[in-house]
Amino acid sequence: MYELAPLPQYLVKRYQGWKATSHSENRAWYRRLALEGQRPRAMVISCCDSRVHVTSLFGADSGEFFIHRNIASLVPPYAPDGLQHGTSAAIEFAVTALKVAHLIVMGHTLCGGVQGCHAMCSGHAPELEEQTSFVGRWMDILRPGYERVKDLPVEEQVSALEREAVLVSIRNLMTFPFVEKAVESGDLSLHGVVHDITEGTLLQAEERGARWVTL
């Protein structure tokens, strides 16, 4: 058996500050969210990286975004095999139950997952090739992207692969029948962006990723 430790005091103090200010000053809004349920307009699939702060980037309030985070913001292909699929489950719920109008895949620069995929696919991370590596098997999703960037100059490959991570995810989203149906009916739009965590800029994919524009 193991014992659960209490929260660190710095987190407790931050929570108490939030409860006394933000929550107290917006009590009616939080009560409305509780009584009426969530009605987010958009789902955002972003990276687990602690430097990516989706709600701050877009100035979002509670209840506005349905957010799913995973390593490198990846979406696996549709695979109804009866196994456990956290990302696919989140997408299904957002599209079929919450009926979000927008689905945004947000990658970012200096992504450790993308760098790991590049190292693995180029033969420099044999530990990720092991079947016991959860990270390695997850990054297999991005192998098709590596194949498209591997012939670029070495110094350009990782940044190109960061963009490919977004595009691979967008393509995989369209393998989900309920996503494809919602997109074709005009009820759902797909968006791909890359956040530069150094400069604070956002690159937006256009023309199915053939062009990237700074917002």
MOHUBEL-V410839 format. One record per helix or strand. SS is the DSSP state (H for helix, E for strand). FROM is the first residue (numbers start at 1). LEN is the number of residues. If there is no record, write none. Layout:
SS,FROM,LEN + SS,FROM,LEN
This chain:
H,9,17 + H,27,10 + E,42,6 + H,54,5 + E,65,6 + H,71,3 + H,86,12 + E,102,7 + H,112,10 + H,126,4 + H,134,16 + H,154,20 + H,177,9 + E,189,7 + E,202,5 + H,207,3 + E,211,4
